[in-house]
Amino acid sequence: MGTIIQYVFYLAVLVLLAIPLGRYISKAMNGEKVFLTRILAPCEKGIYKVLHIDPEEDMSWKKYLVSVLAFSGFGLLVLFLLQVFQKFLPFNPQHIEGMSWDLSLNTAISFVTNTNWQAYSGESQLSYLSQALGLTVQNFVTPATGIAVLYALIRGFTRVKGKGVGNFWADLTRSTLYVLIPLSLVGSLIIASQGVPQTWKAAESVELMEQVAFDADGNYLEDARINGDTVTVDGEVVEDAEVVTEEIVPLGFAASQIAIKQLGTNGGGYYGVNSAHPLENPNWFSNLLEMLFLLLIPASLCFSFGRDVKDKKQGIAVFMAMFLMLIAAMSVVAVNEQSASTVLTENEYVDTSTDGQAGGNMEGKEARFGIGSSVTWATWTTAASNGSVNSMHDSYTPLGGMITMLLMQLGEVVFGGVGCGLYGMLGFAILTVFIAGLMVGRTPEYLGKKIEPYEMKWAVLVCLATPIAILVFSGIAAAVPSVAESLNNSGAHGFSEMLYAYSSAGGNNGSAFAGFGADTPFLNLTLGGAMLLARFLPITGILAIAGSMVQKKKLAVTAGTLSTSNGMFVFLLIVIVLLIGALSFFPALALGPIAEFVG
């Protein structure tokens, strides 16, 4: 019962924060006066002046798309060069070498696509300059790009017989200046107050509370007894053993990086073990805050959408479809992790007792947070296009791990990433309206605009881009023998590790089954290809739909108009999302987590 109350509390806080924030975002993106206008309006005007931007210019959908692609391409190039040549650049007190070209390209693509897939340990392979000027900047502008594209689509629905869908540069500026910067500033100050580092200092050496020993090959001696320089195991002296009394602790500006990566659904981790690291996630309060940040803006945008289309029920309907699927996913993962699987318990591979722990499958989970917070974080981060973790998803039960994988495979439309989750779900909404219209013999309409074959073609592309990216690239990888060397496990679980990696890339998520070693030229390039495809194909489709819809007239509501704000539509929307996911991925899932569960 206590765990259930915990889940309810997390969900309630999310909803209570999302409603007012949604109203604020709507007003800010529409240029209405908000409480920060007096401070930020001069900054906004200054940006337009310096960059020679005319915020009143109304772009066609094609010009809007070109602006998105040009901006993203420029960011990719800058980040790639910054990482390759960081050895020769300032603010590198640890003298970290430059990345290899393939890893740098993969990382640049990852952050430009709002994925933050990391085939490296973030704090140890990037200089402070690369972190600040490269990663942190992209952590702002990539979610801002998602919000901008979403608002281009919203204008397609709200404008009548127009030509333009807005100005990309103005949308990008407003979403960054009024939404992401203020929220991340507050968030970084709060988590820094909890002990998360925020400094330009180099890494520091700290004394260990307990000495540890390693053998000559670098293997940790678990049962070692240390007496000065002498190390014994089971009474026998270990020759050439090394006693370690100190550890190097990376510092840097972790707090600001963590705040924006969570808020912007960018994911990744500043430290190698991500939010399981005590410096990245020190206590229960930082855990709660970082977890709420995962879905805060995506959930808020549903309410922004309702206000923007002047029908709050439309926003609530989309929100409820996402919310119900999130609850279902949390429930399945929670039940499986709390009880563990019979395959694990029968062979005593996992301790599920309540002796010294909360019980259930505690393998790979932070003892500080237990199963409740771990399950919530795992489902929220894979529902959102985030990828940060506070537990090891590779150690989840087969069905628990499958749900986290499936949430990404659905196109991350269960709230999803900032902006992209909602416009992806609206693509499914268009598909649902069309199918429902065919079933009852009526012309499909959505928000007063007729849905015709042109919009349907692009909507299908939006909905299938993620499955195509995941299945095509994972299929190629499965046929390459060298990929097997990157797996930590053989058999069904090994296949799950690979499928999860491409699901994460194709879903622009960034999390991973920790056993998968992805830093090879082949994997860096194919995972990068999946990220690019899954990011920019839906953007192209959404902007094409926006460009078509904006030219149409509004249709009057009649007795034959299909309601898109009632319970029946919510049910149909959920069914369509699940059907596409199930039909697309069931064969792959049957080879991985399902085979592992039944075997």
RONU-547762 format. One record per residue (C-alpha): residue in one letter; x, y, z. Coordinates in steps of 0.02 Angstrom, whole numbers, padded with zeros to 5 digits, always signed. Layout:
BEGIN
AXYZ ...
***
This chain:
BEGIN
M+00000+00000+00000 G+00142+00119+00042 T+00219+00095-00130 I+00051+00127-00215 I+00033+00290-00117 Q+00208+00336-00175 Y+00159+00311-00359 V-00002+00412-00336 F+00096+00553-00253 Y+00220+00564-00398 L+00079+00570-00527 A-00023+00697-00428 V+00123+00817-00409 L+00158+00803-00596 V-00020+00851-00642 L-00030+00993-00516 L+00129+01072-00585 A+00088+01039-00769 I-00078+01134-00775 P-00014+01309-00728 L+00149+01284-00824 G+00049+01239-00980 R-00046+01403-00970 Y+00118+01498-00947 I+00200+01414-01099 S+00049+01452-01207 K+00053+01636-01163 A+00242+01649-01184 M+00242+01564-01355 N+00100+01674-01418 G+00190+01833-01366 E+00067+01873-01227 K+00121+01961-01068 V+00188+01847-00929 F+00269+01888-00762 L+00443+01878-00841 T+00401+01991-00989 R+00471+02150-00909 I+00640+02065-00884 L+00651+01957-01040 A+00565+02062-01174 P+00717+02178-01195 C+00828+02023-01210 E+00713+01951-01342 K+00714+02112-01443 G+00903+02123-01425 I+00924+01947-01496 Y+00815+01990-01645 K+00915+02149-01676 V+01087+02069-01662 L+01040+01921-01772 H+00938+02026-01895 I+00780+01924-01865 D+00610+01991-01913 P+00493+01904-01789 E+00343+01958-01892 E+00401+01861-02046 D+00277+01722-02079 M+00370+01573-02153 S+00298+01442-02268 W+00315+01265-02204 K+00458+01231-02325 K+00556+01384-02268 Y+00521+01337-02087 L+00589+01162-02121 V+00745+01229-02207 S+00777+01340-02056 V+00760+01191-01938 L+00877+01083-02042 A+01006+01222-02068 F+01009+01266-01884 S+01025+01083-01832 G+01159+01049-01963 F+01263+01197-01905 G+01249+01139-01724 L+01303+00964-01773 L+01458+01028-01862 V+01511+01143-01720 L+01488+01008-01588 F+01582+00879-01693 L+01733+00994-01715 L+01729+01048-01533 Q+01743+00869-01472 V+01876+00814-01597 F+01990+00962-01559 Q+01953+00988-01373 K+02134+00939-01332 F+02193+01103-01408 L+02054+01213-01337 P+02045+01304-01168 F+01949+01255-01010 N+02021+01080-01010 P+02110+01069-00842 Q+02118+00879-00848 H+02198+00882-01022 I+02069+00762-01095 E+02110+00701-01270 G+01996+00731-01418 M+01864+00603-01465 S+01882+00485-01613 W+01791+00544-01768 D+01657+00411-01761 L+01620+00434-01576 S+01619+00623-01598 L+01499+00610-01745 N+01385+00493-01647 T+01386+00610-01497 A+01355+00765-01604 I+01207+00680-01690 S+01145+00621-01521 F+01136+00793-01443 V+01072+00881-01600 T+00928+00757-01611 N+00882+00779-01427 T+00936+00599-01393 N+01092+00616-01285 W+01147+00438-01320 Q+01318+00420-01238 A+01438+00281-01286 Y+01563+00353-01162 S+01576+00414-00983 G+01521+00595-00996 E+01625+00678-00861 S+01788+00588-00905 Q+01794+00609-01095 L+01737+00787-01123 S+01819+00949-01069 Y+01725+01085-00976 L+01719+01186-01138 S+01643+01040-01235 Q+01516+01015-01095 A+01468+01199-01083 L+01481+01265-01261 G+01434+01102-01344 L+01320+00988-01244 T+01233+01116-01134 V+01193+01231-01280 Q+01115+01087-01376 N+01019+01036-01221 F+00932+01204-01235 V+00907+01226-01421 T+00853+01049-01467 P+00701+01046-01352 A+00668+01225-01405 T+00664+01162-01585 G+00535+01031-01535 I+00423+01164-01456 A+00443+01273-01611 V+00387+01133-01730 L+00240+01095-01616 Y+00182+01275-01624 A+00198+01275-01813 L+00075+01128-01814 I-00042+01215-01691 R-00048+01367-01806 G-00094+01250-01947 F-00250+01203-01850 T-00295+01376-01784 R-00262+01488-01935 V-00388+01498-02077 K-00340+01511-02260 G-00165+01569-02216 K+00002+01537-02297 G+00131+01538-02159 V+00155+01433-02002 G+00254+01560-01902 N+00436+01610-01884 F+00558+01474-01830 W+00686+01595-01759 A+00556+01686-01653 D+00484+01520-01591 L+00658+01456-01550 T+00701+01616-01456 R+00541+01621-01354 S+00544+01438-01304 T+00726+01454-01248 L+00713+01623-01164 Y+00544+01612-01078 V+00529+01425-01042 L+00691+01326-01038 I+00813+01452-00963 P+00703+01506-00815 L+00654+01328-00771 S+00832+01261-00785 L+00900+01407-00682 V+00780+01371-00539 G+00809+01183-00556 S+00999+01197-00557 L+00999+01309-00402 I+00890+01187-00306 I+00987+01031-00349 A+01153+01122-00321 S+01090+01162-00146 Q+01072+00973-00119 G+01256+00942-00153 V+01270+00924-00342 P+01435+01004-00401 Q+01431+01170-00495 T+01610+01231-00514 W+01751+01263-00638 K+01873+01169-00525 A+01964+01019-00592 A+01936+00846-00522 E+01989+00824-00342 S+02066+00678-00249 V+01968+00621-00096 E+02016+00495+00038 L+01913+00336+00041 M+01821+00292+00201 E+01878+00112+00177 Q+02032+00052+00086 V+02010-00066-00062 A+02131-00184-00150 F+02159-00245-00327 D+02266-00386-00394 A+02405-00366-00522 D+02279-00380-00665 G+02170-00241-00596 N+02032-00354-00528 Y+01943-00299-00370 L+01977-00411-00220 E+01807-00422-00136 D+01855-00516+00024 A+02027-00440+00046 R+02101-00403+00217 I+02220-00254+00212 N+02359-00229+00338 G+02470-00087+00281 D+02537-00140+00111 T+02499-00324+00140 V+02340-00394+00063 T+02272-00566+00105 V+02122-00663+00038 D+02066-00817+00136 G+02228-00806+00236 E+02341-00808+00083 V+02450-00660+00036 V+02410-00584-00135 E+02573-00540-00221 D+02588-00372-00310 A+02419-00317-00244 E+02381-00131-00252 V+02300-00042-00106 V+02194+00109-00154 T+02162+00243-00022 E+02105+00388-00132 E+01986+00417-00277 I+01979+00553-00410 V+01808+00638-00406 P+01760+00738-00562 L+01679+00905-00527 G+01627+01032-00658 F+01457+01115-00681 A+01353+00959-00656 A+01199+01045-00580 S+01160+01155-00730 Q+01192+01013-00852 I+01077+00895-00754 A+00937+01022-00739 I+00925+01060-00925 K+00950+00880-00980 Q+00804+00828-00872 L+00691+00974-00917 G+00732+00965-01101 T+00708+00775-01104 N+00885+00761-01169 G+00941+00626-01048 G+01112+00552-01031 G+01215+00576-00875 Y+01354+00690-00816 Y+01430+00547-00718 G+01457+00374-00788 V+01323+00287-00684 N+01202+00428-00717 S+01075+00477-00583 A+01124+00328-00475 H+01284+00426-00436 P+01273+00514-00267 L+01348+00674-00338 E+01222+00680-00480 N+01074+00629-00372 P+01118+00651-00187 N+00955+00618-00095 W+00767+00586-00103 F+00726+00769-00139 S+00846+00783-00286 N+00777+00617-00348 L+00598+00682-00340 L+00642+00845-00426 E+00745+00765-00565 M+00609+00636-00593 L+00471+00768-00606 F+00576+00864-00731 L+00568+00713-00848 L+00384+00740-00892 L+00350+00916-00831 I+00359+01011-00996 P+00288+00871-01107 A+00137+00855-00990 S+00118+01044-00981 L+00114+01059-01171 C-00048+00958-01176 F-00133+01096-01078 S-00045+01228-01184 F-00119+01143-01337 G-00295+01150-01266 R-00280+01336-01231 D-00203+01373-01402 V-00342+01287-01500 K-00469+01372-01385 D-00540+01206-01329 K-00469+01144-01164 K-00558+00978-01185 Q-00446+00938-01335 G-00290+00958-01229 I-00365+00857-01087 A-00411+00716-01208 V-00234+00701-01274 F-00166+00714-01097 M-00280+00575-01035 A-00229+00458-01176 M-00046+00483-01128 F-00082+00477-00942 L-00179+00314-00948 M-00043+00228-01050 L+00088+00292-00928 I-00008+00220-00779 A-00028+00053-00869 A+00159+00046-00907 M+00206+00090-00728 S+00089-00044-00663 V+00163-00183-00770 V+00342-00137-00728 A+00302-00116-00542 V+00216-00286-00528 N+00359-00375-00617 E+00497-00289-00521 Q+00411-00307-00353 S+00380-00493-00374 A+00529-00529-00489 S+00513-00666-00619 T+00497-00851-00589 V+00650-00883-00697 L+00753-00779-00577 T+00676-00835-00413 E+00677-01021-00451 N+00863-01020-00481 E+00900-00899-00339 Y+00990-00780-00456 V+00906-00631-00375 D+00873-00600-00191 T+00689-00554-00179 S+00676-00565+00010 T+00640-00421+00127 D+00798-00451+00229 G+00886-00283+00230 Q+00793-00219+00076 A+00622-00177+00009 G+00601-00347-00072 G+00573-00391-00254 N+00704-00378-00390 M+00830-00258-00312 E+00969-00307-00432 G+01034-00152-00519 K+00928-00033-00416 E+00987+00103-00299 A+00961+00048-00120 R+00930+00231-00074 F+00774+00242-00182 G+00706+00065-00188 I+00590-00012-00317 G+00455+00124-00312 S+00566+00269-00366 S+00666+00158-00483 V+00511+00096-00574 T+00439+00273-00586 W+00601+00342-00656 A+00622+00196-00779 T+00447+00216-00852 W+00451+00405-00854 T+00621+00417-00937 T+00576+00294-01075 A+00403+00369-01097 A+00486+00538-01114 S+00622+00558-01243 N+00749+00570-01103 G+00862+00424-01063 S+00930+00469-00892 V+00920+00326-00767 N+00936+00297-00580 S+00942+00107-00598 M+01015-00018-00721 H+00881-00065-00848 D+00985-00214-00903 S+00948-00297-00736 Y+00758-00275-00745 T+00649-00428-00764 P+00612-00481-00944 L+00437-00406-00946 G+00487-00253-00845 G+00628-00217-00966 M+00512-00251-01113 I+00392-00113-01060 T+00531+00016-01051 M+00583-00039-01226 L+00404-00034-01292 L+00376+00142-01228 M+00518+00199-01340 Q+00460+00094-01487 L+00287+00175-01485 G+00373+00332-01546 E+00387+00401-01370 V+00213+00478-01385 V+00169+00439-01204 F+00210+00620-01163 G+00373+00595-01256 G+00504+00728-01282 V+00481+00915-01268 G+00368+00963-01413 C+00403+00807-01516 G+00301+00693-01402 L+00143+00797-01424 Y+00161+00826-01611 G+00194+00639-01630 M+00034+00600-01535 L-00061+00727-01642 G+00000+00628-01793 F-00082+00475-01715 A-00238+00580-01680 I-00252+00623-01865 L-00233+00439-01906 T-00367+00394-01779 V-00489+00522-01847 F-00464+00456-02024 I-00492+00274-01973 A-00643+00319-01866 G-00715+00420-02010 L-00699+00272-02128 M-00785+00159-02001 V-00941+00268-01993 G-00937+00332-02172 R-00903+00515-02130 T-00774+00639-02193 P-00635+00643-02064 E-00606+00809-01976 Y-00490+00864-01837 L-00508+01030-01747 G-00623+01094-01884 K-00504+01051-02027 K-00540+00915-02156 I-00415+00771-02158 E-00375+00724-02338 P-00257+00599-02422 Y-00112+00724-02422 E-00116+00742-02232 M-00139+00555-02211 K+00017+00513-02310 W+00122+00627-02201 A+00037+00567-02041 V+00080+00387-02085 L+00261+00440-02110 V+00261+00527-01940 C+00191+00372-01855 L+00304+00247-01944 A+00469+00342-01942 T+00520+00273-01773 P+00476+00090-01812 I+00569+00103-01978 A+00724+00177-01897 I+00727+00047-01759 L+00687-00109-01859 V+00793-00072-02013 F+00952-00029-01917 S+00931-00164-01784 G+00900-00291-01922 I+01062-00241-02007 A+01156-00248-01841 A+01088-00422-01803 A+01164-00484-01965 V+01338-00414-01928 P+01445-00541-01832 S+01555-00410-01748 V+01404-00339-01654 A+01400-00496-01547 E+01564-00439-01468 S+01473-00287-01397 L+01347-00394-01304 N+01367-00432-01119 N+01249-00581-01132 S+01209-00713-01261 G+01040-00781-01314 A+00877-00688-01295 H+00943-00561-01170 G+01089-00520-01283 F+00966-00486-01424 S+00866-00376-01305 E+01024-00275-01268 M+01048-00238-01452 L+00862-00207-01486 Y+00854-00088-01336 A+01002+00011-01404 Y+00920+00040-01573 S+00751+00071-01491 S+00834+00204-01385 A+00917+00283-01537 G+00762+00271-01647 G+00655+00339-01506 N+00778+00483-01477 N+00788+00422-01297 G+00970+00393-01250 S+00955+00260-01113 A+01034+00089-01132 F+01044-00086-01065 A+01210-00058-00979 G+01284-00220-01043 F+01292-00160-01223 G+01463-00092-01277 A+01415+00031-01415 D+01580+00122-01447 T+01629+00043-01613 P+01633+00130-01784 F+01490+00022-01851 L+01377+00049-01701 N+01419+00234-01687 L+01371+00262-01869 T+01214+00153-01876 L+01148+00217-01710 G+01181+00393-01774 G+01084+00354-01932 A+00936+00292-01830 M+00937+00451-01726 L+00939+00565-01879 L+00801+00470-01967 A+00686+00464-01815 R+00710+00649-01777 F+00696+00737-01944 L+00574+00628-02041 P+00433+00664-01916 I+00479+00850-01914 T+00466+00854-02103 G+00297+00766-02099 I+00227+00877-01960 L+00277+01037-02049 A+00204+00974-02213 I+00039+00939-02123 A+00046+01112-02042 G+00076+01193-02212 S-00074+01104-02287 M-00193+01131-02140 V-00156+01317-02125 Q-00227+01347-02300 K-00394+01264-02261 K-00554+01342-02200 K-00638+01297-02036 L-00786+01181-02048 A-00937+01208-01939 V-00975+01076-01807 T-01126+00971-01856 A-01217+00819-01788 G-01107+00712-01899 T-00943+00783-01832 L-00839+00655-01738 S-00800+00713-01562 T-00614+00714-01527 S-00627+00760-01344 N-00734+00623-01269 G-00691+00457-01188 M-00724+00356-01347 F-00594+00455-01444 V-00468+00434-01303 F-00498+00247-01309 L-00480+00241-01500 L-00320+00344-01493 I-00242+00226-01366 V-00293+00074-01470 I-00215+00145-01630 V-00052+00186-01540 L-00041+00013-01463 L-00091-00077-01623 I+00046+00006-01725 G+00173-00030-01589 A+00116-00210-01566 L+00106-00249-01751 S+00275-00171-01787 F+00376-00241-01644 F+00296-00402-01585 P+00411-00514-01691 A+00566-00425-01625 L+00504-00427-01446 A+00463-00613-01464 L+00646-00647-01502 G+00706-00545-01353 P+00614-00512-01189 I+00465-00626-01222 A+00580-00773-01265 E+00682-00735-01110 F+00524-00732-01002 V+00453-00898-01063 G+00622-00984-01077 
***
